[in-house]
Amino acid sequence: MRFTVAIDGPAAAGKGTISRAVAEHFGFAWLDTGSLYRAVGVKALEIGRGVIDPAVAAQVAAHLQEHDLNRDDLRTARAGQAASKVAALPEVRAALLDFQKAFARREGGAVLDGRDIGTVICPEAEVKIYVTASDDVRAERRWKELRENNPDLSLEQVRADLAARDARDALRDTAPMRAAPDALLLDTTKLSIDAAVAEAIALIQKRIG
């Protein structure tokens, strides 16, 4: 069976947690596409000594290895900002496109989460969900996540970083972040993790029949 679930949305809305739980529930393969861009961004920064060169980033994307996705530093704020920058580069997106498309249509079902899954990567997905939450709630969630490794990080700084990233993701020329016209909206602002996951599972179950 080939069945694709495309889950999109801004950072810290909960799409990663939801998509992972959904994949486990239905026995589908799961791909956090954000990890692809985080890995490319971090590696490009290292090669460029703190500067992202588009040509270098494209080369990194073209030769990305599975072990690159298992780095311990991919969930840092630095990696998130780098991911947003390389994701705006057409060359990087093109280099990663085929991999994502093949994953999406693999036998046995697949769940992909990102920012352009339902609009660019998998417009033919059987289920498209756009996960969102209020800016304040997203900032607080991300701040609680990041402060464990960076206790000096302020909530205001996280809020500003998220706002900058949202603008960069939504306004980029290539595959901007937006909900697909036929995507189902899931607002997690007032939902617990369990409630959000349950709602996503119910939406998918209806489509599976």
N, C-alpha and C positions, 0 to 999 in steps of 0.2 A: 504494500500500500504506500502510495506517495501522498502525504498530507502535510501542508506547510502552514505553520502559525507564525505570522509576522507581528512582532511586538515593538512598537516605537514609542518615543517620548523623550523629554528632556532629562538631564542628569538629576539623580536623587528623587525621581518620581516613584521609583520602586520597580521599574521594568525588569531589572536584572534578577531580583529576588523572585518576582512573579514568573518570569520565563523559565528559570531554573526549576521551580516547583512544578510548573505546568508540564515541563518535559519529563520530569520524574514520574508524575501522576499518570501520564498517558504512555510512558515508555518510549518517548521520542528522543532523538538526538538533539543536543542543545549547543548553540553557538552564540557566545557573547561577542558580537562583531566589534563592540567597543574595545575589546582586548586586542584585536588586530591593529587598530589605530594607535592604541596606547603603546603596544610593542614597537610599532614603526616609529612613533614619536620619540620614545625614550632612546632607541638605538640611534636615530638620526641626530639627536642632541649629543650623544656620546661621541659620535664620529665628527660632528661639527663643533665639538667643544663648547656646547651651550647655545649654538645657533643652528636652526633648521634650514638646511639648503634643499630646495625642491628637488634637484637632481639626485642628491644623496638619498632623500626620503623615498623617491620612486624606486631607486635601486634596492633599498632595504625592503620595501614592500614586495618587490618582484622575487626576492630570495628569502622571504620570511620562513622560518622553520618552526616546527611545533614547540620545541623547547623555548623559543622566544616568548611564547604565550604563558609560560609558567614562571616568569620572573617575579620575585617578591615585591618589586617596587612598582608594579603596574597599577596599584590602587592609590598611589600618592596623588596629591594635588598637582605636582609637577607633571606627572604622566598624563593626568586629565587635560591640562592645558596644552601639552604637546600634542595629544591626540586630536584636540579640536583644531589645531593649526594644520596638521598634516592631512586631516580629513577634508580640508578645504582645497586641497591640491588635486586637480583632475588626474594627474599622472599616478598619484597614489591610489585613488579610487579605482581607476582603470586596472591597475595591477592586482587589486584584491577582488575585483568584480566576479571573475570566473570561479574563483574558489568558493565564494559565498553562494553563487547561483547553483553550483553543483551540490553543495551541502544541503541547500534548501529542498532540492528535489530527490534526495537520496531515498532509497527504499526503507520503509519502516517509519516514516514521518520525521519531521524536524521542526524545531522551534528556533527562531533567530530573533535576537533583540538588538536594536540600534536606533538610528534616527531616520533612515531612508529605506527600511526594509519593505514596507508596504507600498512605497511609491516608486522605487527604483530597482532594488534587488529582486523583490518577489511581488510584482504587481498582480500576479496570478494566484497568490496565496489563498488558500481556502478560508482562512480566518485572519483578519487584521485587527489588532487592538492598539489603540493609542492611549498610553498611560500618562497621566498628568497629575499635578498637585499644585497647591498654591506656592508662590515664591518663598514665603516665610517658612512654610513647613519643609520645603525641599532644602532650604539653607540650614535649618536646624538639624535635619537628618544628616546631611553631609558633614556638618561641623562636629556632631557627636561621633561620626565615623572616623574623621581625620584627627581629632584632638588626642586620641590615644597615643599616636606617634608624634604629635606636635602639640603639646599642651599650651604653648604660647599663642596658638592660632585663635584669632577672634572670630566671633560669629559675623561681625560686620565684614571682615575680610572674605569669609566664605561666601557671604551674600553677594559681594561685589564680583568675586570670581565667577560665580554662577551666572550672574547677569551678563557679564562679558562673554561667557561661553555660549549662553543662549542666543545672544545677538549674533555671534560669529556663526553658529550652527544654522540659525534661521535665515541669515542674510547672504550666505555664501552662494556663489553663482552655480556651483556644481552640487546637485542633490541636496538642496536645503532641507532642514528639518521641518516637516509638517505632517499633519495627519492625512492619510489617504482619504479620498471622498467617501469610500465605503467602509472606513475603519469604525470599529465600535469604541466609544469613549469610555475609559475607566479612570475616574477621578479618585485618587487615593488619599486626598487631603484629610478626611475624617475616618479613614478605614485602618484597622489594624492589619498587620501582615497577613494573618490567617484569613481575615475577611476579604482582603484584596485578592488573595490567591483563590479563594473559594468562588468569588465572582468571576474571575477569569476562567476557571475550570468550567463553570456553568455556561459561560458564553461559548466556549469551544465545544462543549458536549452537545449543545443545541445544533451546531453545524455538522457534527459527526453523525448525529441522529441515533 
